Amino acid sequence: MTDEITHFPENVQKLLADARLPTEQLKPVYYELTIGEHFPDDSIRLMEVNSALIEELDKNQKLVIRGTHDDFATLCTSDQVFEMKTAETSNTLLLASPLDSSLSNKENGCVSLKVNTILHSKYELTPCIPKLRRIRQLLEENLYRGRFDDDENNLARKVTMNDLKNEVQASDQAIDAYLKKLNAITVDGHLRLLDFDFRTKLIEYIISLISIHDWSKDDIPIDKCASEMKEMCPKSVAKQFLEQIGTISTEGNSIALNSITLSVHYALDLLRNLEKMKLSEFMTCWRECVPSEFPIDLEQLKGYVILSEDTIAYIDMDTLSEKPDERLKTLFTRKNLWTLSELEPFLTSLTTSSAEFNSLLTMHTRSIMKDGQKHYVPKYS
């Protein structure tokens, strides 16, 4: 018997000899396992994570699992979302924790462990796109149409940020960005969306105030303008709306109207209830709606419209399928040929990287040249 083996109790020595293990390679340590009093503890799960998630956990002391009972589980960090999937392990795993150090026999290398549970699977994490459209669905259940309408409609559900962070499968960063895209406001601690027609009324009222007070469109006093809008909405709502349609000055007391924001709003007002419109007629009407000093350009409408031959049509991206093949099928049904710049706004939300975006195009489309420009058509038509 070698010197190394003599570090172990006789029963362990016999087991090593029978197994013909190369004892000279063994460390003079062995483990004594004791089954825990709550074994198996079914509340314990094993999850495989990368170093970035470990850093996130060290920094914020938490990782959040989000979704409703009907959703698959997603793990959300401050800026990433992962789908959680169960994967069987090739070996049975015992999850153990050290017993009181006084129970370990350090002289003969015995380490005492308490086995808490036995595991045959683990959670694996796959990056996925955030599921944001539920935010819009929740907020559209109770649109804000002004002070008086809201007083009469006080039974509808009102959503808070905590509600979104419990139910929406997205990172905090993605939720904040989407709320900004939707132009959400806060009313009495609840998140709300302004009704589209009410937004139009507010814009028209602000433009009339500019004319009455002879204000510059690049220097509208926030406090005074918001005060004069009190008949339509509370001052706090008016201020939030002004900040959405303009750029706040360095001093923070005035805004300059954002020409693109207003131009896009008027374009959608013309198109949103029509199947399509002749492009020449649309451009004429659009120019008449938007203040003359604000430029209009079809480039402003990318991601909102489909241009096909001599027509233009509104398309609501949030109504498109979240499955790439179904979304592309819908897009190609609406229009046969697309340039990359036309397709890109409708597809970027389905991918988490440029490589994934290019892979999506390769899988579902093929490119052709027309009039010296590359266009995309369905791969299998």
N, C-alpha and C positions, 0 to 999 in steps of 0.2 A: 504494500500500500504506500503510495507516494505521500510526501509531506503535505501536499496540497489537499489530499482527501481527508487527512486527519483533522482538518478544521471543522468537518461536518460531523453531525451525530451518526451513530452506527447505522441506523435505518437509512439515512441519506447516502452514506458510503456504499451500502449494499446495492441501493437503487442505481447509483452511478456505475458501479462495477458491472451489474447485470446489463445495463444499457450500453456498456463499452464506450462510454463517452471519453474524449481526450481530456482527462482531468487536469493536465498541466496547463490547459487553456482557460480553465475556470477560475473565476474570482472567488475568494474565500467568503462568499456571501450566499445565504439562502433565505427564502421567504416562508414565513409561517402564516397561512391564511385562515382567518376566522370568519365564518358567515355572520353578517350583520343581523341585528334583531329585526330589521324591516326588509330583509332580503326576500324576493327581489323588489327593489324600489322602482316602481313603474313610472315615477315622475321624472326620472333621469333619462336624458337623450344625449346622444353623441353627434357632434356636428363638425365636419371638416372645413376649416377656414384657411385663408391665405394670410400672409404677413400683413397686408394692408388692412384686413379686417381686425387683426389683433391690435394694430396701431390705433384703429378707430375705437376699439373697445377700451384700450388704455387711456385714450384721450377723453372720451365721453362717458365711460363707465356703463355703457348700455348698447345693445343692439335691439331693434324693435321689429316684431313680427306683426304685419298688418293685413287687413282683409276682413270681409264679412264671412258668415258661416258657409255661404255658397261659393266662396272663392278658394283657389289654391293658396297655400301659405306662401308669403313673401317676406324675406328678411330685408329690412330697409335701414340704410345708414343715412348720414346727412346728405350724401350725394349719389348713392347707388341703390339699385334694387336687384335682388336675387330671388329666383324661384327655388323653393326648397323641395327636394325630391328625396324619397327614401331609397337607399341602395343597400343590398345585402352585402355583408362582409364575408370574406373567404374563411375567416377564422372566428371562432367564438371569443368574445372579449369579456374579461372580468374587470369591472371598474371598482377599484379599491382605494381606500384612504388609510394613512398611517394610524396605528393605535398610539396610545400614550407612549412616549419614548421610554418611560420607565419599564414598559413591558417587553422591550427589545433586549435581547441578550447580545450586547455588542462584543463581548469577549469571543464568542464562537461564530460571529458574523450573522446571527439570526436577525431578520427584520420582520416584525409582526405587522400584518396588514388586515384590515377589516374589509371584506368583500360586500359591497353595497348592492350591486345588481349584475346581471348577465345580459350582454347585448349581442344581437345577431345582425344588427343593421346600424346605419348611420345616415345622417342628413348630408346630402351634397348640394352645393349652391351653384346655380347657373345664372349668369347675368341675364336680365330680361328688361324689356321696355316698361316704363311706368304706366299703370292703368289710370289715366287721368280723367277720362271722360265722365266718370262717376261724379266728379266735382260739379261739372256743368249740370248733370241730371239732377243732383241734389238742389243746386241753387235755382234752377229753373222751376222748381216746384213752388217757389214763392218769390216771384220777381217784384222788384221795387218800382212802384209807379207814382211815387210822391207821398207826401205827408198824409193827406186825407184818405187816399185809397188804403194806405197801410194801417190806419187806425181802424178801418172797417174790416180789414182782413187779418185779424190778430190770432186766428186759430191755426193757420198754416204753420208747418214746421219751419223753424229757423235754425240755421246751421252755424256752428262755431268752428274755430280752427281745430279744437280738440276732437270734434266729430270727424273731421276730414282725416286727421292723423290716426284715428282709430280704424276708419273704414277704407281709406283709399290706399291702394297698393303702389306707393310712390315714396321717394325720398322727400325730406323736408325741402330741399332745394328745388326739386321738380314741382312740388305743390305750390311753393311761393311763385315760381316762374309762370305756372299755368294760371294762377289767380291774377297775376299781373296781365297776362295775355287776355283774359276774360274781362278785364277792367272791373274786378270785384271791388266792392266798397264795404266798410264796416258801419253798421247802424245799430246802436245800442248793444255793442258787443257781439253782434251776429254778422256773418258774411252774407252779402246780398249781391245780386246782379241787377243792374238797371234794365228795365224793359226798353227794347230798342226804340219804340216810338217815344217813350219818355226822354231818352237820350237826345232824340231829334228835337223835342220841344225845348230842352235845356240849351242845346247849341243855338237854336234860333233866338232864344231869349237873351243869351250872352251876346250874340251878334247885334241884337237890337240895343242892348245896353251900351255896347261900344259906340254905336251911332249916336245915341242920345247924349252920352257924356263926352263924345269926341275923344275916346281913348285910342291910343295906338294899339294895334293888334299884337305888337311886340312888347307892350308894357301895360298889362291889365292889372290893376290893384286887386289882389286876391281878397283881402278882407272886405273891402267896399263892395266888390262884385258879389261876393257870397252873401253879404247882408241884404242886398237888393233882390236876391233870389229866394228869400225866406218864405214867400207866398207859395213857392213850388216845392221846396224841400228844406229841411233844417240846414243851418249854416255849415255844420260839420260835413254833411253830404255834399253840399255845393263846393266846399273847399276840395274835397277828394276828387270830385268830378273835374274841377278846373285843373288840378294837377295831372289828371289823366289826358286831357286834351291839349296840354301846353307844357312848356319847359320853364321850370321855376328859375327865377333870377338868382344871382349870387347872394343877394341880400335876403332872399326868401320871402319878399313881400309882394312880388308881382310875377306874372307869367307871360310868356310869348306863345301865342297859339301855334300849335304844331300843324303845319299845312298838310302834311301827309295823313295825319290822323283824321282831320276833317274831310279831306278828299276821299279817303277810303270809306268813311261813314256814309257820305252822300252817294257814292257808287253802290254800296250794298243796299242802301235805301231804295235805289232805283231797280235793283236786280232781284232782291231776295224773294219776292212774291211772284216772279215771272219764270216761266220755263226757260226762255231765252229771249234775246233782243237783238235787233240788227245793230251791228257795231257802229255804223255811221250815226244812227239815231241815238244810240247810247252816248256817244261822245258829245253830241250836240246838247243833249239833256244834262249830262254831267257837267259840262262847262257852264251851263246856265245856273246850276244849283250851287256850285262852289264859288265863293268870293273871287272876283276877277284877279286879285293879286296873288292867289294861291295857284301854283302850277298843277296840272293834272297829267298823269302819265300812266299808261297801262302797266308799266313795271311795278307801280305801287300796289297792284292788285294780284300779284303772284301768290298762289296758295288760296285765293278766294274765288277765282273765276277760271273758266275754260274758254279759250279762244279757238274757234273753228271756222275756217273760211271767212265768211262775212258776218258771223254772229258771235255773241258773247253770252255766257250763262254763269250764274252763281252756283258754286258747289260748297256745301258745308262739310269741311274735313272731318268733323266729329261724327258725322253720320256714315262715314266710310268704314268698312270692315277693318278690324285690327289684324286680320290674316293677310299676309302679303299677296298671295295668289288671288284672293277674292277682291282685294282693293284694286289690284292692277287690272283684273277683269272688268271691274266697274269703270275704271278710267278709260280703258281702251274701247269700251262700249260707247262711251261719250265722245271719244275722239280717236281716230285711227293712228295718227302720227304725232309723236311728242318729241320735243327737244329735251336734252338733259336738264336745262334750266327750268323748263316747264314741269317736268316730272318730280324734280328734287324736293320741292316744298311738300309734296303729298306723300313722300316716302321716308324722309329722314326720321320721322317720329316712330318708325317701325324698326329702326336699327340702333345699335349701341356704338357703332364705330364705322369709319369710312370703308374698312375692309368688308364689313358685313353688308354695307350699302351696295358696294360693287358686286358682291356675291349674289345679292338679291336681283340686281339687274341681269347678271349673267344667267341666272337660273330661269328667269321668267320672260326675258325680252331678247331681241336680237336687233342689231343696228343696221341701218341702211343709209345710203347717201341720197339726198334729194336737194337739187339746186345748190350743190356744193356744201351742204350742211348735214351733219349727222343727225338722224332721227331714230327713234325707238319704236318698234312694233312688237306685238305679241310673239313669243317664241314659237308657240304652236297655235295657229289660227284655224 
